[in-house]
Amino acid sequence: MNLQKYLFTAFVVVHKVEINQEIRLLGQQTPTLAPHIPFPAQTQPPVQTQPPAQTQPPVQTQLAELILFPTTPKLLSQPNTQLPLRNSYRWISIKVITDSQMTNAGYQDNWKLHIAKMIILGSWVNGKSHGDDNDGKQICFAPYRGREESTKTDFEILSSWDNIFHWYPTSDGNVPSSAVIAGWEPESGEATYICRAFWKQRHFLVGKLKKTFGKCVLPHAGREELTTHYEVLIDNKCGNPGPWIGASAGSIRWVPISETDVSRLTHVGDQVSSKLYIARTKYQEKWIPGHAFFKDGSLRAVISHRGKSHISPDFQVLTWTPGKVIWVGIKGSNIPTGAIIGGHYPPTEEVIYVCRGTYNGYLFPGKAVPSLGGCYFPYMLGEKNVTEYDVLVENTCGT
């Protein structure tokens, strides 16, 4: 027995030495050589050889910033020119994005909304994201086949290098040529764009738009909601002219309410009991922009100054030809060129601009005061201000 144990031990030692020698030899061999297998291997089916891949043109460097986690062949099969590699926009994975990179695009109740997209059936489908009611972490919602799909793991959020988005007000299926493509319909492969729209009270939702359907599709409360009036995210790569007073500028005009067809006014904000419109009235002999609202069947204007609201039946409303203005989201005093001037700030004569800001789940038009670094608007009998807001800007990019 001792001899048998001795022979068995010697066999194991010698075999280990042989294996170690084979491993060292394999480290010196080229990868094309098959490794030595000391024991019989299972029979494997022959591997089919793949034809050599076609040479592809070099991909723009921004693609690495656009796609930050593995995407699907459906996305990569689309022409590079259709990917939103725009001046200042980029898609960032939820796994690496920071709070400062999340650009606000709308609101739902008291949640700020961001533009997001998730993969459904191998295609990017765009929608919205906001914090979870339980843990505050971002969750993505996308409209698909009448439902609101969601995920908290693999999705991307659209960020702006300068925290500025450009929104083009339009309706009835119109998609401007500079609209940003965000995804594709899973079945048809049709491109989808980014839209947002008011929905009932306390909601300014973000959704998707496709040319053949003609409506902005909004994910909300587990299902899809549809609207024909919406704003489209565009690439504002053509710039804007310098600031100007829009009192009689042809397609963008301040018009006395007595000369206005109220039914043609553009809904740009909301409060509990009424839609809101852009308006201005004089205070201390200076024009100050605020908003108009319906009360007892008639339209009235309200502006704010130094913490107080002031209501007037004598005012002007801002009118424009469709496609002539866009909303630009900004922070602080970064007023973009081409901003629509609403008047002057008494008593300093500082130029003030048309803006709108979100407070308590509603969107209020008001005045942007550069020296104060925010958008100021009437609220109840007083005045509120926010440092993240939209500024109305002349659109020079066309439709």
C-alpha positions as CSV (number, residue, x, y, z in Angstrom):
1,M,0.0,0.0,0.0
2,N,2.8,2.4,0.8
3,L,4.3,1.8,-2.6
4,Q,1.0,2.5,-4.3
5,K,0.6,5.8,-2.4
6,Y,4.1,6.8,-3.3
7,L,3.6,6.1,-7.0
8,F,0.3,8.0,-7.0
9,T,1.8,11.0,-5.3
10,A,4.7,11.0,-7.8
11,F,2.3,10.9,-10.7
12,V,0.3,13.9,-9.4
13,V,3.5,16.0,-8.9
14,V,4.8,15.2,-12.4
15,H,1.5,16.0,-13.9
16,K,1.4,19.4,-12.2
17,V,4.8,20.2,-13.5
18,E,3.8,19.3,-17.0
19,I,0.7,21.6,-16.7
20,N,2.7,24.5,-15.4
21,Q,5.2,24.1,-18.3
22,E,2.3,24.1,-20.8
23,I,0.9,27.3,-19.2
24,R,4.3,29.0,-19.5
25,L,4.6,27.9,-23.1
26,L,1.2,29.2,-23.9
27,G,2.1,32.7,-22.5
28,Q,4.9,32.8,-25.1
29,Q,2.8,31.6,-28.1
30,T,0.6,33.7,-30.3
31,P,-3.1,33.8,-29.7
32,T,-3.9,31.8,-32.8
33,L,-2.5,28.6,-31.3
34,A,-4.9,26.3,-29.5
35,P,-4.0,25.5,-25.9
36,H,-3.1,22.0,-24.8
37,I,-6.0,20.2,-23.1
38,P,-4.8,17.5,-20.7
39,F,-8.2,15.8,-20.6
40,P,-10.6,14.9,-23.4
41,A,-12.7,18.0,-24.3
42,Q,-16.3,17.9,-25.2
43,T,-17.1,18.0,-28.9
44,Q,-18.0,21.5,-30.0
45,P,-19.9,22.5,-33.2
46,P,-17.7,24.1,-35.8
47,V,-17.6,27.9,-35.5
48,Q,-18.8,29.8,-38.6
49,T,-16.3,32.3,-39.8
50,Q,-17.6,35.8,-40.2
51,P,-16.9,37.8,-43.4
52,P,-14.6,40.7,-42.9
53,A,-16.4,43.8,-41.8
54,Q,-16.8,46.6,-44.2
55,T,-14.7,49.6,-43.6
56,Q,-16.7,52.4,-41.9
57,P,-16.0,56.1,-42.1
58,P,-14.5,57.5,-38.9
59,V,-17.2,58.3,-36.3
60,Q,-17.2,61.8,-34.9
61,T,-15.6,62.2,-31.5
62,Q,-18.9,63.3,-29.9
63,L,-20.3,59.9,-30.4
64,A,-18.4,58.7,-27.3
65,E,-20.1,61.4,-25.3
66,L,-23.5,60.6,-26.8
67,I,-23.5,56.9,-26.1
68,L,-22.3,56.2,-22.6
69,F,-23.6,52.6,-22.1
70,P,-24.0,49.8,-24.7
71,T,-26.7,50.7,-27.3
72,T,-28.5,48.5,-29.6
73,P,-27.8,47.7,-33.3
74,K,-31.1,49.5,-34.1
75,L,-29.6,52.8,-32.9
76,L,-26.2,52.3,-34.5
77,S,-27.7,51.3,-37.8
78,Q,-29.1,54.8,-38.3
79,P,-27.1,57.4,-40.2
80,N,-24.8,59.4,-38.0
81,T,-26.3,62.6,-39.3
82,Q,-29.6,61.6,-37.5
83,L,-28.0,61.3,-34.1
84,P,-28.5,64.4,-32.0
85,L,-24.8,65.4,-32.0
86,R,-25.8,69.0,-31.8
87,N,-24.0,72.2,-30.7
88,S,-24.6,71.8,-27.0
89,Y,-26.7,68.7,-26.4
90,R,-25.5,65.3,-25.3
91,W,-27.0,62.1,-23.9
92,I,-25.6,60.8,-20.6
93,S,-26.2,57.5,-18.9
94,I,-28.2,57.6,-15.6
95,K,-25.3,55.6,-14.2
96,V,-22.8,58.5,-14.4
97,I,-24.9,61.8,-14.8
98,T,-24.6,64.4,-12.0
99,D,-27.4,66.6,-10.8
100,S,-25.7,69.7,-12.3
101,Q,-25.8,68.0,-15.8
102,M,-29.6,67.5,-15.6
103,T,-31.3,70.3,-17.6
104,N,-34.9,71.0,-16.7
105,A,-37.5,70.6,-19.4
106,G,-40.8,70.7,-17.7
107,Y,-42.7,69.8,-14.5
108,Q,-45.2,67.3,-13.1
109,D,-46.7,68.3,-9.8
110,N,-43.7,69.4,-7.8
111,W,-41.2,67.3,-9.8
112,K,-38.8,68.8,-12.3
113,L,-38.8,66.8,-15.5
114,H,-35.8,65.9,-17.7
115,I,-35.7,64.6,-21.3
116,A,-34.9,60.9,-21.2
117,K,-35.0,57.8,-23.3
118,M,-35.0,54.1,-22.7
119,I,-34.6,50.9,-24.9
120,I,-37.9,49.1,-25.9
121,L,-37.7,46.2,-28.3
122,G,-34.2,47.2,-29.4
123,S,-34.9,50.9,-30.1
124,W,-34.5,54.1,-28.2
125,V,-37.9,55.5,-27.2
126,N,-37.9,59.0,-25.7
127,G,-39.9,60.4,-22.9
128,K,-39.3,62.0,-19.5
129,S,-37.6,61.3,-16.1
130,H,-38.1,62.6,-12.6
131,G,-37.4,61.6,-9.1
132,D,-39.0,58.6,-7.4
133,D,-41.5,59.5,-4.7
134,N,-39.9,56.9,-2.4
135,D,-36.2,57.4,-2.7
136,G,-35.8,60.4,-4.9
137,K,-33.8,58.5,-7.6
138,Q,-34.5,59.3,-11.2
139,I,-36.9,57.0,-13.1
140,C,-37.5,57.1,-16.8
141,F,-41.0,57.0,-18.3
142,A,-41.6,56.5,-22.1
143,P,-44.9,56.3,-24.0
144,Y,-45.4,53.0,-26.0
145,R,-48.5,51.4,-27.4
146,G,-50.9,53.3,-25.2
147,R,-49.0,52.6,-22.0
148,E,-46.4,54.4,-19.9
149,E,-43.3,52.2,-19.7
150,S,-40.7,52.8,-17.0
151,T,-37.2,51.8,-15.8
152,K,-34.8,52.9,-13.1
153,T,-31.7,51.1,-14.5
154,D,-30.5,51.6,-18.1
155,F,-31.6,54.9,-19.6
156,E,-30.1,58.2,-20.7
157,I,-30.9,61.8,-20.0
158,L,-30.3,64.7,-22.4
159,S,-28.0,67.3,-21.1
160,S,-27.0,70.7,-22.4
161,W,-23.4,71.9,-22.1
162,D,-24.7,75.4,-21.1
163,N,-28.0,74.3,-19.4
164,I,-30.0,75.9,-22.2
165,F,-32.7,74.2,-24.2
166,H,-34.4,75.9,-27.2
167,W,-38.2,75.2,-27.6
168,Y,-40.2,75.9,-30.8
169,P,-44.0,76.4,-30.2
170,T,-46.1,74.8,-32.9
171,S,-49.0,72.4,-33.4
172,D,-50.9,69.8,-35.5
173,G,-47.9,67.6,-36.4
174,N,-45.5,70.3,-37.5
175,V,-41.9,69.3,-37.0
176,P,-39.3,72.1,-37.6
177,S,-36.3,71.2,-39.7
178,S,-34.0,71.8,-36.8
179,A,-35.8,69.5,-34.4
180,V,-33.6,67.1,-32.5
181,I,-34.1,63.4,-33.2
182,A,-34.2,61.4,-30.0
183,G,-35.2,57.8,-31.0
184,W,-37.0,55.6,-33.4
185,E,-40.3,53.7,-33.3
186,P,-39.5,50.0,-32.5
187,E,-41.7,48.5,-35.3
188,S,-41.4,51.1,-38.1
189,G,-38.1,52.7,-37.4
190,E,-39.6,56.1,-37.9
191,A,-37.7,58.9,-36.2
192,T,-39.2,60.5,-33.1
193,Y,-38.6,64.0,-31.7
194,I,-38.8,65.7,-28.3
195,C,-41.9,67.6,-27.5
196,R,-43.5,69.1,-24.4
197,A,-47.0,70.4,-23.7
198,F,-49.4,71.5,-20.9
199,W,-51.6,68.7,-19.6
200,K,-54.5,69.6,-17.3
201,Q,-53.4,71.4,-14.1
202,R,-49.9,71.4,-12.6
203,H,-48.3,69.4,-15.5
204,F,-46.0,70.6,-18.3
205,L,-45.0,67.2,-19.6
206,V,-42.2,65.9,-21.9
207,G,-42.9,63.3,-24.6
208,K,-42.3,62.2,-28.1
209,L,-43.4,63.4,-31.5
210,K,-43.4,61.8,-35.0
211,K,-44.3,63.4,-38.3
212,T,-46.8,60.8,-39.4
213,F,-48.9,60.9,-36.2
214,G,-49.3,64.6,-35.8
215,K,-49.6,64.7,-32.0
216,C,-47.3,65.1,-29.0
217,V,-47.5,61.8,-27.1
218,L,-47.1,62.3,-23.3
219,P,-46.4,59.5,-20.8
220,H,-48.6,60.1,-17.8
221,A,-50.3,58.1,-15.0
222,G,-49.6,54.8,-16.7
223,R,-50.9,55.6,-20.1
224,E,-50.3,57.9,-23.2
225,E,-52.0,61.3,-23.4
226,L,-52.2,63.2,-26.7
227,T,-52.2,66.9,-27.6
228,T,-52.0,68.8,-30.9
229,H,-50.5,72.0,-29.3
230,Y,-46.9,71.6,-28.1
231,E,-43.3,72.8,-28.2
232,V,-40.5,71.0,-30.0
233,L,-36.8,70.9,-28.9
234,I,-34.7,72.4,-31.7
235,D,-31.0,72.9,-32.4
236,N,-30.6,76.6,-32.3
237,K,-27.3,76.6,-34.4
238,C,-28.1,79.7,-36.4
239,G,-27.9,82.2,-33.6
240,N,-30.0,85.3,-32.8
241,P,-29.8,89.0,-33.5
242,G,-29.3,91.6,-30.9
243,P,-32.1,92.6,-28.4
244,W,-34.9,94.9,-29.5
245,I,-38.2,96.3,-28.4
246,G,-41.0,94.4,-30.0
247,A,-43.7,97.1,-30.0
248,S,-44.2,97.1,-33.8
249,A,-41.9,94.5,-35.2
250,G,-44.2,93.1,-37.8
251,S,-44.6,89.4,-37.0
252,I,-44.0,90.0,-33.2
253,R,-46.1,92.8,-31.8
254,W,-47.4,94.2,-28.5
255,V,-51.1,94.9,-29.2
256,P,-53.7,96.7,-27.1
257,I,-56.2,94.2,-25.7
258,S,-59.0,96.2,-27.3
259,E,-57.6,95.4,-30.7
260,T,-56.9,91.7,-30.0
261,D,-58.8,88.6,-31.0
262,V,-58.6,86.8,-27.7
263,S,-59.2,83.4,-29.3
264,R,-55.9,83.7,-31.2
265,L,-53.7,84.3,-28.1
266,T,-51.1,81.7,-27.3
267,H,-51.3,79.8,-24.0
268,V,-47.9,80.0,-22.4
269,G,-48.6,79.4,-18.7
270,D,-51.2,78.3,-16.2
271,Q,-52.5,78.8,-12.7
272,V,-55.3,77.1,-10.7
273,S,-58.3,78.7,-12.4
274,S,-57.0,80.0,-15.8
275,K,-54.7,79.7,-18.7
276,L,-52.1,82.5,-18.8
277,Y,-51.0,84.7,-21.7
278,I,-48.1,87.2,-22.1
279,A,-49.2,90.7,-21.3
280,R,-47.7,94.0,-20.0
281,T,-49.1,97.1,-18.4
282,K,-47.7,100.5,-17.3
283,Y,-46.5,101.1,-13.8
284,Q,-44.8,104.3,-12.7
285,E,-44.9,105.3,-16.4
286,K,-42.9,102.2,-17.4
287,W,-44.0,99.1,-19.3
288,I,-43.6,96.0,-17.1
289,P,-44.4,92.5,-18.5
290,G,-46.5,90.0,-16.6
291,H,-49.4,87.8,-17.6
292,A,-53.1,88.0,-18.6
293,F,-55.8,85.7,-17.2
294,F,-59.5,85.3,-17.4
295,K,-61.7,86.4,-14.5
296,D,-65.5,86.6,-14.7
297,G,-65.4,86.1,-18.4
298,S,-63.0,88.9,-19.2
299,L,-59.2,89.1,-19.7
300,R,-57.2,91.1,-17.1
301,A,-53.5,91.7,-16.7
302,V,-51.4,91.5,-13.6
303,I,-47.8,92.6,-13.2
304,S,-45.5,92.6,-10.1
305,H,-43.1,95.1,-8.7
306,R,-41.0,95.1,-5.5
307,G,-43.0,92.2,-3.9
308,K,-46.5,93.3,-4.8
309,S,-49.0,92.5,-7.6
310,H,-50.9,95.1,-9.6
311,I,-53.9,94.3,-11.7
312,S,-55.0,96.4,-14.6
313,P,-57.9,96.3,-17.2
314,D,-55.8,98.4,-19.6
315,F,-52.9,96.5,-21.0
316,Q,-51.2,95.0,-24.1
317,V,-50.7,91.4,-25.1
318,L,-47.9,89.9,-27.1
319,T,-48.8,88.4,-30.4
320,W,-46.6,86.7,-33.0
321,T,-46.7,84.7,-36.2
322,P,-46.3,81.0,-35.6
323,G,-42.7,80.0,-35.8
324,K,-41.3,83.4,-35.0
325,V,-40.4,82.9,-31.4
326,I,-38.8,80.2,-29.3
327,W,-38.4,79.6,-25.5
328,V,-34.9,79.4,-24.2
329,G,-34.3,77.9,-20.8
330,I,-31.6,79.7,-18.8
331,K,-30.2,80.2,-15.3
332,G,-29.4,83.5,-13.6
333,S,-28.7,86.6,-15.7
334,N,-27.6,84.7,-18.9
335,I,-30.1,86.5,-21.1
336,P,-29.7,85.3,-24.7
337,T,-29.4,87.7,-27.6
338,G,-32.6,88.2,-29.4
339,A,-34.6,88.1,-26.2
340,I,-38.0,89.9,-26.5
341,I,-37.9,93.1,-24.5
342,G,-41.0,93.8,-22.4
343,G,-40.2,97.2,-21.0
344,H,-38.0,98.9,-18.4
345,Y,-37.5,98.4,-14.7
346,P,-38.5,101.5,-12.7
347,P,-36.8,103.6,-11.5
348,T,-33.4,102.5,-13.0
349,E,-34.5,102.2,-16.6
350,E,-32.9,98.8,-16.9
351,V,-34.2,96.8,-19.9
352,I,-36.4,93.8,-18.8
353,Y,-37.4,90.8,-20.9
354,V,-40.3,88.4,-21.2
355,C,-39.9,85.2,-19.2
356,R,-41.8,82.5,-17.5
357,G,-40.9,80.5,-14.4
358,T,-42.3,77.5,-12.4
359,Y,-43.6,77.9,-8.9
360,N,-45.7,75.5,-6.8
361,G,-46.3,73.3,-9.8
362,Y,-47.6,76.1,-12.2
363,L,-45.9,78.1,-15.0
364,F,-46.1,81.9,-14.7
365,P,-45.1,84.5,-17.3
366,G,-43.3,87.5,-15.9
367,K,-40.3,89.8,-16.3
368,A,-36.6,88.8,-16.4
369,V,-34.4,91.4,-14.6
370,P,-30.7,90.8,-15.5
371,S,-29.4,92.8,-12.5
372,L,-31.5,90.7,-10.1
373,G,-30.6,87.4,-11.8
374,G,-34.1,85.8,-12.1
375,C,-37.6,85.8,-13.5
376,Y,-40.1,87.7,-11.4
377,F,-43.9,87.2,-11.7
378,P,-47.1,87.9,-9.8
379,Y,-48.3,85.3,-7.4
380,M,-51.4,85.7,-5.3
381,L,-51.2,89.3,-4.1
382,G,-47.4,89.3,-4.0
383,E,-44.4,88.4,-6.2
384,K,-42.2,85.3,-6.6
385,N,-38.9,84.8,-8.4
386,V,-36.9,81.8,-9.7
387,T,-33.4,81.6,-11.0
388,E,-34.1,78.8,-13.6
389,Y,-36.6,80.0,-16.2
390,D,-37.5,80.4,-19.9
391,V,-36.9,83.6,-21.9
392,L,-38.9,84.3,-25.0
393,V,-36.5,84.8,-28.0
394,E,-36.9,85.8,-31.6
395,N,-36.5,82.7,-33.8
396,T,-34.1,83.2,-36.7
397,C,-33.7,79.6,-37.6
398,G,-36.8,79.3,-39.7
399,T,-39.2,76.4,-39.5
